[in-house]
Amino acid sequence: MRDNTATTLYWPGWKQSASIGVLALTLAACGGTRENDEAVLSQGSLDLAIQQLTDATIVAGADRMATEVETLNSHITSFCNAPDAAGLSQLQGQWRTLAAAWQQLLPYNFGPLNDDLVFPPYQYIDSYRPRGRDYTETVRTEIDGWLDSDDTLNTEYFASRTFNRVGLLALEITLFETAADQGTDATAVLGEFSSQSRKCELLAGLGGALALRTDSVRDGWSATYQDTGTSYREQFLSGELDDGSTPLVTLLTSVQSYLDYLQQRDVVSNVAQISASDSFDSWTLMTSAIDSIEGLLAGTSEEQVSLFELMTAGGNSTAVATVQANLQQARDAIDSRDATSFNAAAATLDGNFKRDIPDSLDVSLGINFSDGD
């Protein structure tokens, strides 16, 4: 049992509460340094590792996503006040940054991202995730209708649209191609924004609606979740989950489901097609995803007690080496732009999250793992 008496730990940019029992474990396991002492595999060390990776990877990821949307909307306001080539380039670059931030957060598709059985928030951000269906033509048809209509194209309007007409895809289409003929030449796109004021209204409305979703996810993790008065972070770390799963089981099955989705839906061949450039494409997004997953396992700082560290402490260094090799296989496929090899690597990592990692941490996933997404 964890000691419930609270004390305070200070992390970079954070002030988080933790139990005295966990603090004692940190000092005992680490001796005040990460260089000379090794962690031990125990429930206390797992609790600490999950707390740290939750803050460093998931909570920070939700915050980054919301912040990048805020930046996008700031750029939209500036651009629409005075459309020019520099402003359009800045907006397109910010969309790419936002899309990468999304792929870093999407493996952790639970809690505030996925809290509605019918239309969870993540669908309104990324319409491709739930069904692996390309809604590009649907959005294009809708944009033509919106530009010709008398509807007020504001945040409230787009907040009430169905999931496959808003979010990152709708913003990508609006920012990177003309509605008239789907041309992607930047001069033509800029000319359409300059000649059709409703296209800027549409852009601002889509950005505002996306902010409602990402702000809700950030606030759910960090502030209060579903009017409970406590954050989902607090509920998650204390194990107060509706389905009765432990935090680690929830985390591992979520990442496993994401990896299953990557290869089952051949995501790398289907996302970020319109926005692709010499310096950005779907492979950029896959790099962000693999970075996030590796950070989850290996930690993002020397101060973290990582899952790899605990797997090794439990006598499972061979499993760690296997997972590291498979992560490298994914990176090699990204470097060579080989979709077949990347999907194979994602499938192998999927298996690692089903078996090697939970087995090495002495955790049973039961029937929680996913086949297909």
Secondary structure, 3 states (H helix, E strand, C coil): CCCCCEEEEEECCEEEEEEHHHHHHHHHHHCCCCCCCCCCCCHHHHHHHHHHHHHHHHHHHHHHHHHHHHHHHHHHHHHHHCCCHHHHHHHHHHHHHHHHHHHHHCCCCCHHHCCCCCCCHHHHHCCHHHHCCCCHHHHHHHHHHHHHCCCCCCHHHHHCCCHHHCCHHHHHHHHHCCCCCCCCCHHHHHHHHHHCHHHHHHHHHHHHHHHHHHHHHHHHHHCCCCCCCCCHHHHHHCCCCCCCCCHHHHHHHHHHHHHHHHHHCCHHHCCCCCCCCCCCCHHHHHHHHHHHHHHHHHCCCCCCCCHHHHHHHCCCHHHHHHHHHHHHHHHHHHHHCCHHHHHHHHHHHHHHHHHHHHHHCCCCCCCCCCCCC
